[in-house]
């Protein structure tokens, strides 16, 4: 009986330690849909900008349930990164080049 209890405590501790270290993630280099459930069939609730930090609380069939600003969303886990990055939106500007207008995106 003592072995069983000790094994359960060791297993629970190991799962807690690995879950705690794997909770932080960042959205990749492209915008990412935030959905109400773990599938493309669920409603898009919003869009995360690239490099947005999120906390992963669960996984289901290639989808990650993330917590962001006290709310929960589902995102495709293949678009999450385990390291931080920096992103700024591109600014549109006008310019002239040999009488032709062009856009810088």
C-alpha positions as CSV (number, residue, x, y, z in Angstrom):
1,X,0.0,0.0,0.0
2,X,2.8,2.4,0.9
3,X,4.5,1.7,-2.5
4,X,1.3,2.5,-4.3
5,X,0.8,5.8,-2.5
6,X,4.5,6.7,-3.0
7,X,4.3,5.9,-6.7
8,X,1.2,8.1,-7.0
9,X,2.9,11.0,-5.3
10,X,6.0,10.7,-7.5
11,X,3.9,10.5,-10.7
12,X,1.8,13.5,-9.7
13,X,4.9,15.5,-8.8
14,X,6.5,14.6,-12.2
15,X,3.3,15.6,-14.1
16,X,3.0,18.9,-12.2
17,X,6.6,19.8,-12.8
18,X,6.4,19.1,-16.5
19,X,3.1,20.9,-16.9
20,X,4.4,23.9,-15.1
21,X,7.4,24.2,-17.3
22,X,5.5,23.8,-20.5
23,X,2.7,26.4,-19.9
24,X,4.3,29.5,-21.5
25,X,4.1,29.8,-25.3
26,X,4.1,32.5,-27.9
27,X,2.1,32.8,-31.1
28,X,4.4,32.2,-34.2
29,X,5.3,34.8,-36.9
30,X,1.8,35.0,-38.4
31,X,-1.6,36.0,-37.0
32,X,-3.5,33.1,-35.3
33,X,-7.3,32.5,-35.0
34,X,-8.6,32.2,-31.5
35,X,-11.5,29.8,-31.5
36,X,-14.3,28.7,-29.1
37,X,-13.3,25.0,-29.5
38,X,-10.6,22.7,-30.7
39,X,-11.5,22.6,-34.4
40,X,-11.8,24.8,-37.5
41,X,-15.6,24.1,-37.2
42,X,-15.7,26.3,-34.0
43,X,-16.4,30.1,-34.1
44,X,-13.4,32.5,-34.5
45,X,-13.6,34.7,-31.4
46,X,-10.6,36.9,-32.4
47,X,-7.1,36.8,-33.8
48,X,-3.8,36.8,-31.9
49,X,-1.1,39.0,-33.3
50,X,2.3,37.3,-33.9
51,X,4.5,36.9,-30.9
52,X,1.7,37.2,-28.4
53,X,2.5,35.4,-25.1
54,X,-0.1,32.9,-24.0
55,X,-0.4,30.2,-21.3
56,X,-1.2,26.7,-22.4
57,X,-3.6,24.9,-20.1
58,X,-4.6,21.8,-22.2
59,X,-4.1,20.0,-25.5
60,X,-6.6,18.1,-27.6
61,X,-5.9,16.5,-31.0
62,X,-3.4,19.1,-32.2
63,X,-5.1,22.0,-30.5
64,X,-4.0,24.0,-27.5
65,X,-6.4,25.6,-25.0
66,X,-4.7,28.8,-24.0
67,X,-5.4,31.5,-21.3
68,X,-5.0,35.1,-22.4
69,X,-6.1,38.1,-20.4
70,X,-8.3,36.0,-18.1
71,X,-10.1,34.3,-21.0
72,X,-9.7,30.9,-22.6
73,X,-9.3,30.2,-26.4
74,X,-8.4,27.3,-28.6
75,X,-5.6,27.6,-31.2
76,X,-3.8,25.2,-33.5
77,X,-0.8,24.1,-31.5
78,X,1.4,23.9,-34.6
79,X,1.5,27.7,-34.8
80,X,2.8,28.1,-31.2
81,X,6.4,28.6,-30.3
82,X,8.3,27.8,-27.1
83,X,10.4,31.0,-27.3
84,X,9.6,34.7,-27.3
85,X,9.9,36.9,-30.4
86,X,9.2,40.5,-31.3
87,X,6.7,41.8,-33.9
88,X,5.6,45.2,-35.0
89,X,2.8,45.8,-37.6
90,X,4.1,46.9,-41.0
91,X,3.3,50.5,-41.8
92,X,1.9,51.5,-45.1
93,X,3.7,54.4,-46.8
94,X,3.5,56.2,-50.1
95,X,6.5,56.9,-52.3
96,X,7.4,58.0,-55.8
97,X,9.6,56.0,-58.1
98,X,9.7,57.2,-61.8
99,X,6.2,58.6,-61.7
100,X,4.7,55.4,-60.5
101,X,3.1,55.1,-57.1
102,X,4.0,52.1,-55.0
103,X,3.2,50.7,-51.6
104,X,5.6,49.5,-48.9
105,X,3.9,46.7,-46.9
